[in-house]
Amino acid sequence: QVQLVESGGGLVQAGGSLRLSCAASGRTSSNYATGWFRQAPGKEREFVAGITWSGDNTYYAASVKGRFTISRDNAKNTVYLEMKSLKAEDTAVYYCGAQARGRARTWADYDYWGQGTQVTVSS
């Protein structure tokens, strides 16, 4: 079992930046890949960014590529999502997920989830 806790969300103006963190505990000795997803009110949960356990493979949704950066520090069991040039449409609850399959863009492929952190971008 892996427990995930997100933090770092908040209210920011359009054009601003935030850094989200996803701290893992429990069975962190396993090589889990991590993904960030988001869900806006009335919409389905969508993929944002993913990173393999080694950190050498990162991938993004087209809507955030060039603005968001995913990274990880395995010594701290933490994955980060650096978000820049935020837009109103980035407003959502952001979730991190973990899975042992490698690259995955579908939420159903993830086995463990955090509780989410709210990001609100005012225009």
C-alpha positions as CSV (number, residue, x, y, z in Angstrom):
1,Q,0.0,0.0,0.0
2,V,1.1,3.5,-0.8
3,Q,-0.4,6.6,0.8
4,L,-0.2,9.9,-1.1
5,V,-0.7,13.4,0.2
6,E,-0.9,16.5,-2.0
7,S,-0.1,20.0,-0.9
8,G,0.7,23.4,-2.3
9,G,-2.6,24.4,-3.9
10,G,-4.2,27.7,-3.4
11,L,-5.5,30.9,-5.1
12,V,-3.3,32.6,-7.7
13,Q,-3.8,35.2,-10.3
14,A,-3.7,34.4,-14.0
15,G,-0.1,34.4,-15.1
16,G,1.2,33.3,-11.7
17,S,2.9,30.2,-10.5
18,L,2.4,27.4,-7.9
19,R,4.3,24.3,-7.0
20,L,2.4,21.2,-5.9
21,S,3.9,18.4,-3.9
22,C,2.9,14.8,-3.7
23,A,4.4,13.0,-0.7
24,A,4.4,9.2,-0.6
25,S,4.5,6.9,2.4
26,G,4.0,3.2,3.0
27,R,5.4,0.9,0.4
28,T,7.7,3.5,-1.2
29,S,10.5,0.9,-1.8
30,S,8.6,-0.2,-4.9
31,N,9.3,1.5,-8.2
32,Y,6.1,3.5,-8.7
33,A,5.6,5.9,-11.5
34,T,3.5,9.0,-10.6
35,G,1.0,11.1,-12.4
36,W,-0.8,14.3,-11.8
37,F,-4.4,14.6,-12.8
38,R,-7.0,17.3,-12.4
39,Q,-10.7,17.5,-12.2
40,A,-12.8,20.7,-12.7
41,P,-16.4,20.9,-11.5
42,G,-18.7,19.0,-13.9
43,K,-15.8,17.5,-15.8
44,E,-14.0,14.2,-15.9
45,R,-10.6,13.7,-14.3
46,E,-7.9,14.4,-16.9
47,F,-4.3,13.6,-17.2
48,V,-1.8,16.5,-16.6
49,A,1.7,15.1,-16.3
50,G,3.5,11.8,-15.6
51,I,7.0,10.7,-14.5
52,T,8.6,7.3,-14.3
53,W,10.2,6.1,-11.1
54,S,13.7,6.9,-12.2
55,G,12.6,10.4,-13.3
56,D,14.2,10.1,-16.7
57,N,10.9,10.0,-18.6
58,T,8.4,12.8,-18.3
59,Y,5.3,13.4,-20.4
60,Y,2.6,16.0,-20.4
61,A,-0.9,16.8,-21.7
62,A,-0.8,19.2,-24.6
63,S,-2.7,21.8,-22.7
64,V,0.1,22.2,-20.1
65,K,3.2,21.3,-22.0
66,G,5.7,24.2,-21.8
67,R,4.0,25.6,-18.7
68,F,4.1,22.8,-16.2
69,T,7.1,20.7,-15.1
70,I,7.0,17.4,-13.2
71,S,9.9,16.2,-11.2
72,R,10.7,13.9,-8.3
73,D,13.0,13.5,-5.4
74,N,13.1,9.8,-4.5
75,A,15.2,10.5,-1.4
76,K,12.2,12.5,-0.1
77,N,9.6,10.2,-1.6
78,T,8.1,13.4,-3.2
79,V,6.9,14.3,-6.7
80,Y,6.5,18.0,-7.6
81,L,4.4,19.8,-10.2
82,E,5.7,23.2,-11.0
83,M,3.0,25.3,-12.7
84,K,3.8,28.5,-14.4
85,S,1.8,31.0,-16.6
86,L,-1.4,29.7,-15.0
87,K,-4.7,30.3,-16.7
88,A,-8.3,30.4,-15.4
89,E,-8.9,27.0,-17.2
90,D,-6.2,25.4,-15.0
91,T,-8.6,25.8,-12.1
92,A,-9.4,22.3,-10.7
93,V,-8.7,19.9,-7.9
94,Y,-5.3,18.3,-8.6
95,Y,-4.6,14.7,-7.7
96,C,-1.5,12.6,-7.7
97,G,-1.6,8.9,-8.5
98,A,0.9,6.1,-8.4
99,Q,1.2,2.9,-10.4
100,A,3.8,0.3,-11.2
101,R,3.1,-0.1,-14.9
102,G,5.3,2.7,-16.2
103,R,4.0,5.4,-18.5
104,A,0.2,5.8,-18.1
105,R,-2.1,8.7,-19.1
106,T,-5.4,7.1,-18.0
107,W,-6.7,7.5,-14.4
108,A,-7.9,3.9,-14.4
109,D,-4.3,2.7,-14.7
110,Y,-3.4,4.2,-11.4
111,D,-3.7,2.2,-8.2
112,Y,-3.2,4.8,-5.5
113,W,-4.5,8.3,-5.1
114,G,-4.2,11.3,-2.8
115,Q,-7.1,13.3,-1.5
116,G,-6.4,16.2,-3.9
117,T,-5.5,19.9,-3.5
118,Q,-7.5,22.8,-4.9
119,V,-5.9,25.2,-7.4
120,T,-7.9,28.3,-8.3
121,V,-6.7,30.7,-10.9
122,S,-8.4,34.1,-11.0
123,S,-8.6,36.0,-14.2
